[in-house]
Amino acid sequence: MTYTLSVAEAASQLSELVHRLHANDSVVLVENDVPVAKLSSFPPKLPQSNSSSMSLREEWLQLFEEIRALPQSATITDEDIRAEIDAYRRGE
């Protein structure tokens, strides 16, 4: 989502703006209704790998296999996953 603010408004709220930005959000700064700058967030930082030789895909597959090996993972249904995602989206 893109928001538009005057440079003066942004200056008075800069800290709040920076902390409210989410992935793919941006703020267009304008002076006299002319865009002069854009404030946007960086993408989320991925965790560092312990092994530089493993690709992200290999790490993901290894983690997936470890999770599948847990006894309680066999009882998780697609409905459980959807419910968890919905709860996360509601902020629960």
C-alpha positions, -999 to +999 in steps of 0.1 A: +000+000+000+013+035-008+006+065+013+012+102+005+024+128+030+039+162+028+076+165+037+066+186+068+041+160+080+066+132+075+093+151+094+071+154+124+061+117+123+093+101+109+098+076+138+062+065+138+062+062+100+093+040+100+079+017+126+045+014+109+059+004+075+052-032+065+066-052+036+056-037+003+043-005+020+057+029+010+052+066+017+055+091-011+067+125+002+054+155-016+062+193-016+036+215-032+018+184-044+049+172-063+064+139-053+100+144-042+109+112-023+098+078-014+101+060+020+098+022+019+108-008+041+134-034+035+123-070+029+123-091+061+158-105+069+163-142+065+180-161+093+217-167+088+228-202+078+251-222+101+265-239+070+274-217+041+275-248+018+238-255+022+214-237+000+182-222+014+162-249-004+184-276+012+179-260+047+142-258+041+140-295+030+160-306+060+138-286+084+107-300+067+119-336+072+127-329+109+092-315+114+076-345+096+095-368+120+079-353+151+051-375+164+026-347+169+030-335+133+010-364+120-021-351+137-020-316+121-046-313+094-050-287+066-079-273+086-056-268+116-031-249+094-058-227+079-071-219+114-036-209+126-031-187+095-065-170+101-057-165+138-023-149+128-040-126+103-065-115+131-035-108+154-043-136+178 
